[in-house]
Amino acid sequence: MSPDVPSPADGAAYERYRELGVSRDVNGDELKPSSLRLPHLSESEGDGCELVATAGDVVVRRVEQERIAMEDAARAVMRVANRFPRS
């Protein structure tokens, strides 16, 4: 993904959708920080991942993407899709 295209998984998205986030897994266990790095992410996605997964104290550890409004998700997908030539 191009770094100049807003990502559905970046730090700004975390701030926008934080109220949809969780700090516990399905068993009720607290989600812990992770040091796992994902090299395939864009810079903004990596920043978002670091904010949620690897940072110290955060409000939520995971924003559940299935809770994001379909209209918002569709706009994010279209922004990315429009960067590629149509055949």
N, C-alpha and C positions, 0 to 999 in steps of 0.2 A: 504494500500500500504506500502510496506517495505521502511523504511527511507533511505536505501542505493540505492534504484532505483530512477534514475532521473525521475521527474514527469513532464508531459506536463504543469503543472500549478504552477511550483515553481518559485523562484526569478530569477534563471538563465534564465528560459524561458521568463520571463518578460523582462529582459535585451535584449535577443536575438530578440524578436518580438515587442519591444516597438514601432517601427515605424508603426506597424499595429494597434496601439491603438487609442482610442478615449477618449475625456474628456467631451463629451456632449452626451445626450440621443437623441432618434429619434425626439424629439420635439425641439432640440437645447438648452435645459436646461443643465447647467453645472452639471456634476456628482459630488456629495459631498462625503466627507469621511464618512465611516460608522464604528460604534463600534461593529457591529454584529460579533460574533465569531462562527466559524463553527467547532465544536469539532470532526467531522468525518474525517477531513483532516489529511494527514500525516504531519510530522513536516515541511518538505520542502514546501508542498502545503500551509500550514498555514503561513509560512514566505512569500510566494508569494502573498497570499491573503492580508496579513497585509501590504505589500509593496504597493499594488495597492489600496486597499479599505480603509485602516484605517490610513495609514501614512499621514503626513502633506502635504507638497508640493511635488507633483510628476508630471512627464511629462504627463502621461495618467492615467486614472482611470480604464480603462478596455482594455484588449487586446482581440479583437474579434477572437475567435478560428476558425471561419469559413474562415478567411482570411489567416490562416497559410497554407503553402504549403502542399498538400496532402502527399507528400513523407516524410516530417518532422513529420506530425501527425502519419503516418503509422509506422515509426521507433519508435516513443514514445510508441505507443500501443504495438508493438511487444516486446519492452524492458520489459514492464510490464507483458505481456502475457507469456513470456518465464520464468518468475519466478515461474509459477505454473506448477505442474506435469500434464502431458497429460494422458488421460485415454484411 
